[in-house]
Amino acid sequence: MKKLIALTSFLLILILLSGCTESTGPGPDSSRTASKISNDIFCTLTVNKTVFNLTDSLQINFEVQNISQSVKEFNFSNQQQFAFKLTDDNGSVALFYPNIVQPATSSFTLKPGETKTFSVAHSFKNYESNYIQTGDYYLTAFLADGNSPEVRIRISVT
């Protein structure tokens, strides 16, 4: 009975968080986290801070957790399983990761309750090795090939 109550409480919290696509945090030098749930997949995006200098490195952690009671398999058309994009207020893409994809299919499986974490450090240089323009952006992270919801956080590059 206690397990059922704990599981029900956990699922209720996850349902309440499911509409969250953006997060507000305490300050520009603090890490920021946003989460989203779709199809029993709980995705969490974390960045090391929200205000970056142009020469800083963007540190991204993206976690994918299976919150269902069944095994989830994720299939990809290439070796790249994680992706992110940095867009301005007009929707123009300033950065997209990966720049190059490796051919050959890939996949991973998550048992109920398991989590897979993707960590990336990326400069604010585009595929032509030029720095992007300074300004405010949306950082959107997701599993490639539409395998997860998109989770986004607002950041600034100065």
CORPECOR-V756781 format. One record per residue. N is the residue number from 1. SS is DSSP state (a for helix, b for strand, c for the rest). PHI is phi in whole degrees, 0 to 359 (NA if undefined). D_LAST is the distance of its C-alpha to the last C-alpha in Angstrom with 2 decimals. Layout:
n	ss	phi	d_last
N	SS	PHI	D_LAST
N	SS	PHI	D_LAST
This chain:
n	ss	phi	d_last
1	c	NA	53.04
2	a	296	50.29
3	a	296	48.48
4	a	296	48.73
5	a	295	47.33
6	a	296	44.42
7	a	295	43.68
8	a	297	43.98
9	a	298	41.62
10	a	299	39.03
11	a	294	39.33
12	a	297	39.11
13	a	297	35.81
14	a	296	34.47
15	a	296	35.78
16	a	296	34.05
17	a	277	30.70
18	c	298	31.31
19	c	275	29.72
20	c	282	26.37
21	c	242	23.65
22	c	224	20.67
23	c	231	20.16
24	c	248	18.93
25	c	229	18.49
26	c	287	18.84
27	c	193	15.39
28	c	293	11.77
29	c	264	13.13
30	c	269	16.13
31	c	291	17.05
32	b	226	17.57
33	b	230	20.55
34	b	223	21.98
35	b	223	25.43
36	b	205	27.78
37	b	243	31.47
38	b	204	33.41
39	c	52	36.84
40	c	62	37.15
41	b	244	33.95
42	b	256	31.44
43	b	250	27.92
44	b	231	25.18
45	b	250	21.51
46	b	230	19.68
47	b	241	16.16
48	c	287	15.58
49	c	194	12.76
50	c	246	10.72
51	b	241	7.29
52	b	241	6.11
53	c	280	4.91
54	c	302	5.79
55	c	269	9.17
56	c	289	9.81
57	b	255	12.59
58	b	278	12.75
59	b	261	16.03
60	b	237	18.13
61	b	240	21.64
62	b	231	23.76
63	b	252	27.23
64	b	237	30.13
65	b	239	33.16
66	b	275	36.57
67	c	257	37.80
68	c	270	40.94
69	c	262	44.38
70	c	231	44.56
71	c	290	43.07
72	b	245	40.12
73	b	247	39.75
74	b	243	36.66
75	b	247	37.38
76	b	230	35.02
77	c	280	35.87
78	c	209	34.15
79	c	285	32.94
80	c	279	29.43
81	c	257	29.64
82	b	246	26.04
83	b	215	23.34
84	b	211	19.91
85	b	220	17.86
86	b	243	14.39
87	b	237	15.07
88	c	272	13.65
89	c	296	15.70
90	c	271	18.27
91	c	88	18.91
92	c	288	17.82
93	b	275	17.20
94	b	269	14.18
95	b	222	15.42
96	b	219	18.85
97	b	237	20.53
98	c	271	23.13
99	c	284	23.04
100	c	230	26.72
101	c	253	29.32
102	c	266	32.37
103	c	294	35.65
104	c	103	38.11
105	c	286	38.08
106	b	212	36.95
107	b	198	37.33
108	b	210	37.19
109	b	235	39.20
110	b	239	38.49
111	c	283	41.46
112	c	307	41.40
113	c	85	38.93
114	c	283	37.32
115	b	230	33.58
116	b	242	31.76
117	b	245	28.28
118	b	248	25.88
119	b	236	23.13
120	b	222	20.54
121	b	245	17.83
122	b	220	15.84
123	b	283	13.30
124	c	268	10.72
125	b	254	13.46
126	c	278	15.85
127	c	295	19.62
128	c	266	19.88
129	c	67	17.73
130	c	258	15.10
131	b	296	11.35
132	c	286	10.29
133	c	285	8.60
134	c	289	5.07
135	b	151	6.32
136	b	263	8.58
137	b	220	10.98
138	b	257	14.28
139	b	264	15.07
140	b	241	18.82
141	b	241	21.12
142	b	191	24.85
143	b	280	27.91
144	a	297	28.71
145	a	62	31.68
146	a	68	31.21
147	c	277	32.48
148	c	205	30.33
149	c	290	28.53
150	c	272	24.88
151	b	243	22.72
152	b	227	19.24
153	b	223	16.41
154	b	273	13.51
155	b	227	10.03
156	b	234	6.43
157	b	240	3.81
158	c	248	0.00
